[in-house]
Amino acid sequence: MTSDPLWLEKIALLAGLFLIGVLGCARPLTYVDLAPMSFEDESAPINGTIELCLSRKIRKRQWNVKDHPYKIELGGRAAQNIEIMAKSAFREVLVSFDDTCGSATHYRWLDVRIVAANRDRDSLWATEQNTTITLSLDLFEDDGREIWSTTTRGDVKSKPAWFTRRRTRGAKDFGQAISLALQQGFEELIASEEIRSAFRDRQLDSPDEVPSP
């Protein structure tokens, strides 16, 4: 019989998948391990009002790769922290959960999305496991013209976990990756002279004066 590590790894993975299937828990869904974050900076918040877009594309985002025996729900807790980030960066934030966000008010609007979520395949023989989250942050004028855009990335390296701990480790690693990407996004956003300049001569309205859609 061959002692090829790759062959043994495949056997272990198949056995694990079979066991999960027998127990009726095939590819269970786990929530990302991401608590409410705190975003702080010495600079004052940007003196403006924006509409923050938290559509279903971000709120329902999952990491769901068939080669892995579990799934990670990313969107709900990521959206919660995106809202905290936006409210830490701007004077006033109006949150929209509508897929048509950006057209309901006369305010500029910020769209934050998870554009990529990647994790190495679980392996008992690997010495390191990589998890990556890539975010896009885009600020638009109320007519849809782009003011500012950036892409941030959170990379986490960890030791592989034993089979029974893989979901927990995956949820933790993805949480750390999202946290890193969001923190980088906040720092770039709050430091952007381009954004501050865009709001400098704008007459600011109270959120109570937002017109009905």
QUITA-V639225 format. One record per backbone hydrogen bond with DSSP energy under -0.5 kcal/mol. NH is the residue of the N-H (numbers start at 0). CO is the residue of the C=O. E is the energy in kcal/mol with one decimal. If there is no record, write none. Layout:
nh = [NH/NH]
co = [CO/CO]
e = [E/E]
This chain:
nh = [7/8/9/10/11/12/13/14/15/16/17/18/19/20/21/22/23/24/27/27/29/31/32/33/39/45/47/49/50/51/51/52/52/53/53/57/58/59/60/62/63/65/67/70/71/72/73/73/74/77/78/79/80/81/82/83/84/85/86/87/88/89/90/90/91/93/94/95/100/102/107/108/109/110/111/112/114/114/115/117/119/128/130/131/132/133/134/135/136/137/138/139/140/143/146/147/149/151/153/154/155/157/164/165/165/168/169/170/171/172/173/174/175/176/177/178/179/180/181/182/183/184/185/186/187/188/189/190/191/191/192/195/196/197/198/199/199/200/201/203/208/209]
co = [3/4/5/6/7/8/9/10/11/12/13/14/15/16/17/18/20/19/24/68/70/72/170/31/37/88/45/91/107/49/93/50/109/51/95/54/54/55/57/71/61/63/64/27/62/29/60/71/60/73/74/75/76/77/78/79/80/81/82/83/84/85/45/47/47/49/92/51/97/99/48/139/50/137/52/135/112/133/133/131/129/157/155/117/153/115/151/112/149/110/147/108/144/140/138/138/136/134/132/152/130/128/161/161/162/164/165/166/167/168/169/170/171/172/173/174/175/176/177/178/179/180/181/182/183/184/185/186/187/188/190/191/192/193/194/195/196/196/198/201/205/206]
e = [-2.2/-2.5/-2.0/-2.0/-2.4/-2.5/-2.7/-2.4/-2.1/-2.6/-2.5/-2.2/-2.3/-2.3/-2.5/-1.8/-1.3/-2.4/-0.8/-0.6/-2.5/-2.3/-1.7/-1.4/-0.5/-3.6/-2.3/-2.0/-2.6/-0.5/-3.0/-0.5/-2.8/-0.7/-3.1/-1.2/-2.3/-2.4/-1.2/-2.9/-0.7/-0.5/-2.1/-2.7/-2.3/-2.8/-1.8/-0.7/-2.6/-1.7/-3.1/-1.7/-1.6/-2.2/-2.2/-1.7/-2.5/-2.6/-2.4/-1.1/-1.2/-2.2/-2.3/-0.5/-2.0/-2.8/-0.6/-3.0/-1.4/-1.6/-0.6/-1.7/-2.6/-2.8/-0.7/-2.2/-0.9/-2.2/-1.4/-2.7/-2.4/-3.2/-2.4/-3.0/-2.1/-2.7/-2.6/-2.3/-2.6/-2.4/-2.9/-2.8/-3.6/-2.1/-3.2/-1.6/-2.2/-2.1/-2.8/-0.5/-2.7/-2.4/-2.3/-0.5/-1.1/-2.5/-2.9/-2.6/-2.0/-2.8/-2.4/-1.7/-2.2/-2.2/-2.5/-2.2/-2.3/-2.2/-2.7/-2.4/-2.1/-2.1/-2.7/-2.2/-2.2/-2.5/-2.9/-1.2/-0.5/-1.1/-0.6/-2.0/-2.6/-1.5/-1.3/-0.8/-0.6/-0.5/-1.2/-0.5/-2.4/-1.5]
